């Protein structure tokens, strides 16, 4: 067995610079072997042409190339259950410490617990760091230590706390020569992990000063290309949240800044209340008698509800893996309130389709539209899918783009009448909650 090494395990932090755990590993006493594991526990549930898997694979290949060209190193790639991979790695290398960054989702927490106890039983230290958020877990809580369950007071405390810290950027460039000198570490093609290249592409993010400055004025109009497309890049860590936060603050735009804080709000909710991934935060909402009509769900999925703005959103999602935030609220509300279909069905569909799917935000937002979550809209707030057009797509630009047939005879009739659906929803919710 060769000399001791440290491992850095890339996960949802797919970048070489400003990566806290990677930075700490590189500063350690031993050379660093970077690894990535395509986790079969996660991959086996995904469609074989999943755009996110293509994106992860391509990002890793770019990172490998950089390390090979500039540092004579690479990233070792594996496929399987993480615990099985670690059993194999421990046989092949003399490991001192495994470094990685925190992951807050329930599955990830269980996985890391299992890996940690296995490594420690083999005399190997497991160190994890905060990297994908500014504040985590219970760093922003009420004075009595309880977690915030309403966004606005959380956001105010977050901002107060932020004033007291120095936002450090972790420049790894000075330390990259501490990587193992081996540029032919195991590689994997998409086909090796049972996937094929997706026809959908994850758009590059755009966070220009102009976009940030105009964000408040333009963000609610789906026809405008005025969103940052940051979601997938924060999700997979191809961009550092610290650098994005610095940009938002430099432009002094509170609204853009607060969107980044919303992300952390939902992350700490999932951390404190892991049951919310599949149970209502307000438990009485699990008493609602959902209709769960499978034919109606299929029409919603396909964008054939007869409501053009709802259909535009669903067709955009199906074709591109993206949906405008304002429209997400409407299609979510329509599913839960107009069709009385369980929010978990919608959450699972978004989980499969959205490029920027992140459990904490997706669950948080779905529970918000269903009325069952933290800081939720009151259950009697039901978006009118027709008047929303007047407010946010007056010229029908967005609708024409995604539902060109909306004025033709072939376009479906509304599958449910708004007023009747509203009354049915209020009655069903009331009988469950009273």
LUMMAR-247634 format. One line per field, with one value per residue (C-alpha): x, y, z; residue in three letters; residue number from 1. Coordinates in steps of 0.25 Angstrom, whole numbers. Layout:
% LUMMAR-247634
px (X,...)
py (Y,...)
pz (Z,...)
rest (ALA,...)
nr (NUM,...)
% end
This chain:
% LUMMAR-247634
px (0,5,7,-5,-15,-26,-39,-48,-62,-69,-84,-93,-81,-76,-65,-50,-50,-57,-60,-59,-57,-48,-40,-38,-34,-23,-18,-16,-3,-5,-7,-22,-29,-42,-54,-68,-78,-90,-100,-108,-118,-121,-119,-128,-140,-137,-141,-129,-128,-128,-122,-117,-108,-103,-100,-93,-85,-81,-77,-68,-61,-58,-52,-44,-38,-34,-27,-20,-16,-11,-8,-5,-16,-31,-44,-46,-61,-69,-83,-91,-95,-86,-84,-79,-70,-63,-61,-54,-46,-41,-35,-28,-23,-16,-26,-24,-36,-48,-53,-66,-77,-90,-102,-115,-126,-131,-125,-111,-111,-114,-103,-93,-95,-93,-80,-75,-77,-71,-58,-56,-57,-45,-37,-41,-46,-58,-59,-70,-72,-82,-81,-95,-101,-97,-104,-108,-116,-118,-109,-121,-131,-141,-135,-140,-133,-146,-145,-152,-165,-168,-159,-159,-154,-144,-139,-138,-129,-121,-118,-114,-105,-99,-94,-85,-78,-67,-71,-58,-55,-47,-37,-32,-22,-10,-12,-16,-2,-5,-14,-9,0,-8,-16,-22,-31,-43,-53,-68,-76,-91,-94,-85,-95,-107,-110,-111,-108,-120,-126,-129,-118,-116,-115,-103,-106,-106,-104,-101,-102,-114,-121,-120,-124,-136,-140,-151,-158,-157,-156,-172,-174,-171,-170,-158,-145,-142,-138,-124,-125,-116,-124,-117,-104,-106,-112,-100,-90,-84,-85,-82,-93,-83,-79,-94,-97,-85,-91,-105,-100,-91,-103,-111,-123,-131,-141,-130,-123,-136,-138,-124,-129,-142,-133,-126,-140,-145,-132,-133,-148,-144,-133,-141,-154,-149,-163,-168,-162,-174,-184,-191,-183,-197,-201,-216,-215,-212,-227,-231,-238,-231,-239,-226,-232,-221,-227,-228,-214,-209,-216,-209,-195,-197,-202,-216,-224,-231,-225,-215,-205,-205,-203,-192,-184,-186,-182,-170,-166,-167,-159,-148,-147,-150,-162,-164,-166,-178,-184,-180,-189,-201,-199,-197,-209,-217,-213,-216,-228,-235,-233,-231,-219,-209,-197,-188,-192,-188,-175,-171,-174,-166,-155,-154,-154,-148,-134,-133,-140,-135,-143,-144,-149,-158,-165,-166,-172,-182,-186,-188,-198,-205,-206,-200,-186,-179,-182,-193,-203,-217,-224,-235,-225,-228,-221,-231,-224,-231,-228,-214,-212,-217,-207,-194,-196,-206,-201,-201,-186,-183,-196,-193,-179,-184,-198,-199,-212,-219,-229,-232,-244,-234,-230,-237,-249,-245,-245,-252,-260,-252,-264,-269,-255,-252,-265,-262,-248,-252,-263,-253,-242,-252,-257,-243,-238,-250)
py (0,14,26,32,41,49,48,60,55,64,63,76,85,83,94,95,109,114,101,100,85,84,96,89,76,83,90,76,68,58,58,59,49,55,46,46,35,33,28,17,19,32,29,17,25,35,34,30,43,51,65,67,54,59,72,66,57,68,77,66,64,78,78,66,72,85,76,67,79,88,80,65,60,57,52,37,34,22,17,9,10,20,10,-1,9,13,-2,-3,10,6,-7,1,13,16,28,37,46,48,62,66,77,76,72,74,65,53,43,50,51,36,32,41,35,21,25,32,20,11,20,22,7,7,18,28,42,48,63,71,86,97,101,102,112,125,120,106,97,105,117,126,123,131,136,123,114,110,110,121,116,129,135,150,149,138,148,160,151,146,160,164,152,154,168,161,152,154,146,138,133,120,121,107,111,113,98,90,84,76,67,53,52,43,48,34,32,23,30,27,29,32,18,12,17,13,27,34,48,57,65,76,86,93,108,115,125,140,149,162,176,179,166,169,183,180,168,173,180,168,155,153,153,140,145,153,145,152,141,137,122,121,110,97,104,106,92,85,95,99,113,118,124,133,139,141,147,157,161,163,172,179,183,187,179,174,166,157,156,151,140,134,135,128,116,116,118,105,97,100,96,83,81,84,77,65,59,70,63,55,59,73,82,86,71,74,77,62,60,66,56,58,54,49,46,40,44,59,58,53,65,74,68,69,83,80,86,97,108,114,120,107,99,108,106,91,90,99,90,77,83,90,85,100,107,122,124,132,121,110,116,116,102,97,104,99,84,85,94,93,78,74,66,63,73,61,56,70,70,57,61,74,66,57,69,82,84,92,82,84,76,87,98,89,83,96,103,91,92,107,106,94,103,92,97,108,122,117,125,123,111,120,128,121,127,130,124,134,147,143,145,159,162,155,151,162,162,146,146,134,127,128,123,110,108,113,105,113,120,108,98,87,94,86,93,96,83,89,102,112,116,102,97,108,105,90,93,102,92,80,88,93,79,74,85,88)
pz (0,-4,5,13,5,9,1,-4,-8,-18,-17,-19,-20,-34,-35,-32,-26,-13,-8,7,9,-3,2,16,10,1,13,21,23,12,-3,-7,-16,-21,-24,-28,-26,-36,-25,-30,-19,-25,-40,-40,-38,-50,-65,-73,-81,-69,-72,-58,-59,-73,-66,-54,-63,-73,-61,-55,-69,-70,-56,-58,-71,-63,-53,-63,-72,-61,-49,-54,-45,-48,-41,-38,-42,-36,-38,-27,-13,-6,6,-4,-11,2,5,-8,-7,7,1,-9,-2,12,16,27,26,17,15,9,10,18,11,19,12,20,11,11,26,27,17,23,37,31,24,36,45,35,33,48,50,40,48,37,41,34,33,27,25,23,8,1,10,18,30,33,43,56,53,51,61,71,84,91,81,74,59,51,43,37,26,30,44,39,28,38,48,36,31,45,47,33,38,48,39,29,17,13,-1,0,-12,-14,-26,-17,-12,-24,-25,-12,-21,-24,-36,-45,-57,-61,-49,-52,-61,-65,-78,-77,-82,-71,-61,-70,-75,-89,-92,-90,-101,-91,-87,-73,-77,-72,-61,-63,-51,-58,-50,-60,-57,-42,-42,-51,-43,-35,-47,-57,-49,-49,-64,-70,-84,-80,-79,-66,-57,-53,-56,-44,-38,-44,-42,-27,-26,-32,-27,-40,-34,-20,-11,-5,-18,-22,-9,-10,-24,-19,-8,-17,-25,-13,-18,-6,-14,-21,-8,-1,-12,-7,7,4,-1,13,20,14,16,31,31,25,35,47,42,32,33,24,12,11,22,24,33,39,42,41,26,25,28,15,6,-7,-20,-26,-40,-48,-62,-57,-52,-66,-73,-63,-65,-80,-80,-85,-74,-83,-75,-84,-73,-66,-78,-83,-70,-71,-85,-83,-71,-80,-91,-84,-70,-65,-61,-57,-42,-43,-52,-42,-32,-41,-46,-32,-27,-38,-35,-20,-20,-33,-35,-21,-24,-13,-13,-12,-26,-31,-23,-29,-43,-41,-35,-47,-57,-51,-54,-41,-33,-18,-8,2,-7,-15,-3,4,-8,-11,4,3,-9,-2,11,19,21,29,26,17,9,16,10,5,-4,-18,-30,-42,-54,-63,-56,-54,-69,-68,-57,-62,-77,-82,-97,-96,-101,-91,-94,-110,-108,-101,-104,-119,-120,-109,-118,-127,-127,-124,-110,-99,-91,-77,-69,-57,-55,-46,-37,-35,-33,-23,-15,-15,-10,2,6,6,13,23,27,29,37,46)
rest (UNK,UNK,UNK,UNK,UNK,UNK,UNK,UNK,UNK,UNK,UNK,UNK,UNK,UNK,UNK,UNK,UNK,UNK,UNK,UNK,UNK,UNK,UNK,UNK,UNK,UNK,UNK,UNK,UNK,UNK,UNK,UNK,UNK,UNK,UNK,UNK,UNK,UNK,UNK,UNK,UNK,UNK,UNK,UNK,UNK,UNK,UNK,UNK,UNK,UNK,UNK,UNK,UNK,UNK,UNK,UNK,UNK,UNK,UNK,UNK,UNK,UNK,UNK,UNK,UNK,UNK,UNK,UNK,UNK,UNK,UNK,UNK,UNK,UNK,UNK,UNK,UNK,UNK,UNK,UNK,UNK,UNK,UNK,UNK,UNK,UNK,UNK,UNK,UNK,UNK,UNK,UNK,UNK,UNK,UNK,UNK,UNK,UNK,UNK,UNK,UNK,UNK,UNK,UNK,UNK,UNK,UNK,UNK,UNK,UNK,UNK,UNK,UNK,UNK,UNK,UNK,UNK,UNK,UNK,UNK,UNK,UNK,UNK,UNK,UNK,UNK,UNK,UNK,UNK,UNK,UNK,UNK,UNK,UNK,UNK,UNK,UNK,UNK,UNK,UNK,UNK,UNK,UNK,UNK,UNK,UNK,UNK,UNK,UNK,UNK,UNK,UNK,UNK,UNK,UNK,UNK,UNK,UNK,UNK,UNK,UNK,UNK,UNK,UNK,UNK,UNK,UNK,UNK,UNK,UNK,UNK,UNK,UNK,UNK,UNK,UNK,UNK,UNK,UNK,UNK,UNK,UNK,UNK,UNK,UNK,UNK,UNK,UNK,UNK,UNK,UNK,UNK,UNK,UNK,UNK,UNK,UNK,UNK,UNK,UNK,UNK,UNK,UNK,UNK,UNK,UNK,UNK,UNK,UNK,UNK,UNK,UNK,UNK,UNK,UNK,UNK,UNK,UNK,UNK,UNK,UNK,UNK,UNK,UNK,UNK,UNK,UNK,UNK,UNK,UNK,UNK,UNK,UNK,UNK,UNK,UNK,UNK,UNK,UNK,UNK,UNK,UNK,UNK,UNK,UNK,UNK,UNK,UNK,UNK,UNK,UNK,UNK,UNK,UNK,UNK,UNK,UNK,UNK,UNK,UNK,UNK,UNK,UNK,UNK,UNK,UNK,UNK,UNK,UNK,UNK,UNK,UNK,UNK,UNK,UNK,UNK,UNK,UNK,UNK,UNK,UNK,UNK,UNK,UNK,UNK,UNK,UNK,UNK,UNK,UNK,UNK,UNK,UNK,UNK,UNK,UNK,UNK,UNK,UNK,UNK,UNK,UNK,UNK,UNK,UNK,UNK,UNK,UNK,UNK,UNK,UNK,UNK,UNK,UNK,UNK,UNK,UNK,UNK,UNK,UNK,UNK,UNK,UNK,UNK,UNK,UNK,UNK,UNK,UNK,UNK,UNK,UNK,UNK,UNK,UNK,UNK,UNK,UNK,UNK,UNK,UNK,UNK,UNK,UNK,UNK,UNK,UNK,UNK,UNK,UNK,UNK,UNK,UNK,UNK,UNK,UNK,UNK,UNK,UNK,UNK,UNK,UNK,UNK,UNK,UNK,UNK,UNK,UNK,UNK,UNK,UNK,UNK,UNK,UNK,UNK,UNK,UNK,UNK,UNK,UNK,UNK,UNK,UNK,UNK,UNK,UNK,UNK,UNK,UNK,UNK,UNK,UNK,UNK,UNK,UNK,UNK,UNK,UNK,UNK,UNK,UNK,UNK,UNK,UNK,UNK,UNK,UNK,UNK,UNK,UNK,UNK,UNK,UNK,UNK,UNK,UNK,UNK,UNK,UNK,UNK,UNK,UNK,UNK,UNK,UNK,UNK,UNK,UNK,UNK,UNK,UNK,UNK,UNK,UNK)
nr (1,2,3,4,5,6,7,8,9,10,11,12,13,14,15,16,17,18,19,20,21,22,23,24,25,26,27,28,29,30,31,32,33,34,35,36,37,38,39,40,41,42,43,44,45,46,47,48,49,50,51,52,53,54,55,56,57,58,59,60,61,62,63,64,65,66,67,68,69,70,71,72,73,74,75,76,77,78,79,80,81,82,83,84,85,86,87,88,89,90,91,92,93,94,95,96,97,98,99,100,101,102,103,104,105,106,107,108,109,110,111,112,113,114,115,116,117,118,119,120,121,122,123,124,125,126,127,128,129,130,131,132,133,134,135,136,137,138,139,140,141,142,143,144,145,146,147,148,149,150,151,152,153,154,155,156,157,158,159,160,161,162,163,164,165,166,167,168,169,170,171,172,173,174,175,176,177,178,179,180,181,182,183,184,185,186,187,188,189,190,191,192,193,194,195,196,197,198,199,200,201,202,203,204,205,206,207,208,209,210,211,212,213,214,215,216,217,218,219,220,221,222,223,224,225,226,227,228,229,230,231,232,233,234,235,236,237,238,239,240,241,242,243,244,245,246,247,248,249,250,251,252,253,254,255,256,257,258,259,260,261,262,263,264,265,266,267,268,269,270,271,272,273,274,275,276,277,278,279,280,281,282,283,284,285,286,287,288,289,290,291,292,293,294,295,296,297,298,299,300,301,302,303,304,305,306,307,308,309,310,311,312,313,314,315,316,317,318,319,320,321,322,323,324,325,326,327,328,329,330,331,332,333,334,335,336,337,338,339,340,341,342,343,344,345,346,347,348,349,350,351,352,353,354,355,356,357,358,359,360,361,362,363,364,365,366,367,368,369,370,371,372,373,374,375,376,377,378,379,380,381,382,383,384,385,386,387,388,389,390,391,392,393,394,395,396,397,398,399,400,401,402,403,404,405,406,407,408,409,410,411,412,413,414,415,416,417,418,419,420,421,422,423,424,425,426,427,428,429,430,431,432,433,434)
% end
